[in-house]
Every structure is written in C-alpha cells, then in structure tokens.
C-alpha cells in the first residue's frame, strides 16, 4: 500500500475531503470510545475531534498531506500493528481495506489492539452494477471493485458480533471518491479528480478512455441530463455500496 500511494496519492486532499454526513455515521459507530487507532489513516479524513486518536499509515506521501494539528501518526502496515493487545478502546479503518495486502489479517490485528469495538467503512461491489457511471460508461470498474474489495459477507463473518449498515452517499458529497460523484458527472472528466481515486489507476487507459469520451459527448449533447438529470437536484442520497461494518468486541 505504501508504494501505491507514494505514487498515486499526490493532490489527494484537494478532492477527498471528509463529508460531515458520512463522518456522523462513523462517529456514531465509534460510540463513546475515547482512545482510537485509525488504521490506513491516509491524510486523516474522518478522524473524530475531541478524542485521543493514533493514526497508522504506511505511505509517506499521504502522511505529508496530513493537516497541521492532526493526530500523531505511526508509519506501519495494517497487518502488523506496532501496539500491545487492547491498547485502544476502538479501532477504525475508512475506505482502505481494499488496499491491504491481507484484509483478514488486518481486521484481526484491529481486533487484537482494540478492547471494545472495530469500525470499518468499506464497499459492497454489488450496487455499483446498477449505477449509471459503471453500467453506461465504465463497466470494467465493476471488475476492479469485485477483485479489490473483500467479499462483504465473508469479511463480516471473520469476527463474531458483527453488524453491517448501509451508508447512502449524499448528494454533493464532499468526499470525491469514484462513485460518490453520482450526481456530478462532469467531475469525472477532471484528471485531478480521477487522480484521487484508485480505480482510475487500476484500469489501463484503453479500459476507460472510451468511457470518458462517451460521457463527454453525452454531457455536451444533453443526453446525460435527459436520462439522469433528476440525480442532480431531486435525489438526496444514493446507495452506491458504501457499508459500515461494526464489530462489538466486549
């Protein structure tokens, strides 16, 4: 993961800003935990204020983009956390497990170092198949998500006392990841926006350039708005497969 984000993580914070509505779901899942380890923390998105947070991140490029005053960060991998058992009340991981070399090992490490709760924000790839972005323009993105994302049912079955919650992505989401831009198709044409989502780096150019040209053409002609214009103003949120997995440890 470190090498990947040292290469693709430049300019991340300009696009990937935490959305307060998603942040509220994460904070609610953390409950009253006061000491938290954030695994695969990146630039610090969704780290809760007013709590004692320790971040773990392997990429120096991502660490360098953490804002002034952010939580202290340890450079390490999820699969080998440098902490004693039960060091924190809770462990969190936000849109990161699909980058881990061994998601199962990383999840077990989170459970080892947390006393009470593990909170993971991840994806179920299934809903993506019906979203215009994938269905009409970038079908190979579904293959990427199928391959990269841990199967949710299997992943959630690793630890007992696990529940999974649907997290719809709100309109005008400030966190500009790939499928969060379901209401703003023009943003996918911006290379700086694409730089901040790993799916664009995983697909060879010949698997998305045609889709970009088709999307540009449909926006210029008005065809996209004829088919999907209701998403811009009339749809407050959409299920794009974002899921919150909460494990109660004790």
ABEGO torsion letter per residue (X at the ends): XAAAAAAAABGAAAABBBBAAAAAAAAAAAEABABBBBBGAEAGBGBBBGBBBBBBBABAAAAAABBBGBBBBBBBBAABBBBBBGABABBBBBGAAAABABAAAAAAAAAAABAABBBBBBBBAAAAAABAAAAAABAAAAAAAAAABBBAAAAAAABBGBBBBBBBBBBGBABABAAAAAABAAAAABAAAAAABAAAAABBAAAAAAAAAAAAAAAAAGAAAAAAAAAAAABABBBAGBBBBBBBAX
